């Protein structure tokens, strides 16, 4: 599957987390249960993209209900989680997080 096909598959999945509150499912849980919140879907796709092209920088930015994965293009999702901030993954694998002030 191409990245675009994975994204389309994720969009078609039900938009409900297996966990209440702001707890997030892991990518394998999303795949096994066939459902996931938009933030969980963004991390799933980030995991796929990172394995396909480790040299690509990734950013997951979430502002309450809007989630954007910035990679080779922007992938947008909707989240019911009430989180805000961003996660950056460098080509070297360094991960940094930023939360709003």
C-alpha positions in Angstrom: 0.0 0.0 0.0 1.1 3.5 -0.7 1.1 6.2 2.0 -2.0 7.7 0.3 -3.7 4.3 0.5 -2.8 3.8 4.1 -4.2 7.3 4.8 -7.5 6.5 3.0 -7.8 3.2 4.9 -7.3 5.1 8.2 -9.9 7.7 7.2 -12.5 5.0 6.5 -12.0 3.3 9.9 -14.4 4.3 12.7 -13.2 7.4 14.6 -13.5 6.0 18.1 -10.6 5.1 20.4 -10.7 1.9 22.4 -9.7 4.0 25.4 -11.6 6.7 27.3 -10.2 10.1 28.1 -6.8 11.2 26.7 -5.2 7.7 26.8 -4.0 6.8 23.4 -4.0 3.4 21.7 -0.8 2.1 20.2 -0.6 1.6 16.4 -0.9 -2.2 16.7 -4.0 -1.8 18.9 -5.6 0.5 16.2 -4.8 -2.1 13.5 -6.1 -5.0 15.6 -9.3 -3.4 16.8 -10.0 -1.6 13.5 -10.9 1.7 15.1 -9.1 4.7 16.4 -9.2 8.4 17.3 -7.7 10.8 14.8 -4.6 11.4 17.0 -4.1 7.6 17.1 -4.4 7.4 13.4 -1.9 10.2 12.9 0.7 8.3 15.0 -0.1 5.1 13.1 0.6 6.8 9.8 3.7 8.5 11.2 5.0 5.0 12.2 4.4 3.7 8.7 6.1 6.7 7.1 9.1 6.5 9.5 9.7 2.9 8.6 9.4 3.6 4.8 11.7 6.7 4.8 13.7 7.1 8.1 15.4 10.2 6.6 12.1 12.2 6.5 11.3 14.6 9.3 7.8 14.2 10.8 5.6 16.5 12.9 2.3 15.6 14.5 0.5 18.8 15.6 -2.7 18.7 17.6 -4.9 21.5 18.6 -7.9 20.0 20.4 -9.9 18.4 17.6 -7.6 19.1 14.7 -4.6 16.8 14.0 -2.1 17.4 11.2 0.7 15.0 10.4 3.3 16.9 8.4 5.5 14.7 6.3 5.8 14.4 2.5 2.4 16.2 2.6 -0.1 17.1 5.2 -2.4 14.4 6.5 -5.4 15.7 8.5 -7.5 13.9 11.1 -10.1 14.8 13.7 -9.6 13.9 17.3 -12.1 13.7 20.2 -9.1 13.8 22.6 -8.6 17.2 24.2 -4.8 17.3 23.8 -2.7 20.2 22.4 0.9 20.3 21.3 3.2 18.8 18.8 5.7 16.0 18.4 8.6 16.3 16.1 10.7 13.3 14.9 14.0 14.2 13.2 15.7 12.0 10.6 18.2 11.0 13.3 15.3 9.7 15.4 15.3 12.4 18.0 11.8 13.1 19.4 10.8 16.4 20.9 7.5 17.5 22.3 6.1 21.0 22.6 3.0 22.0 24.5 1.2 25.3 24.4 2.1 27.9 26.9 
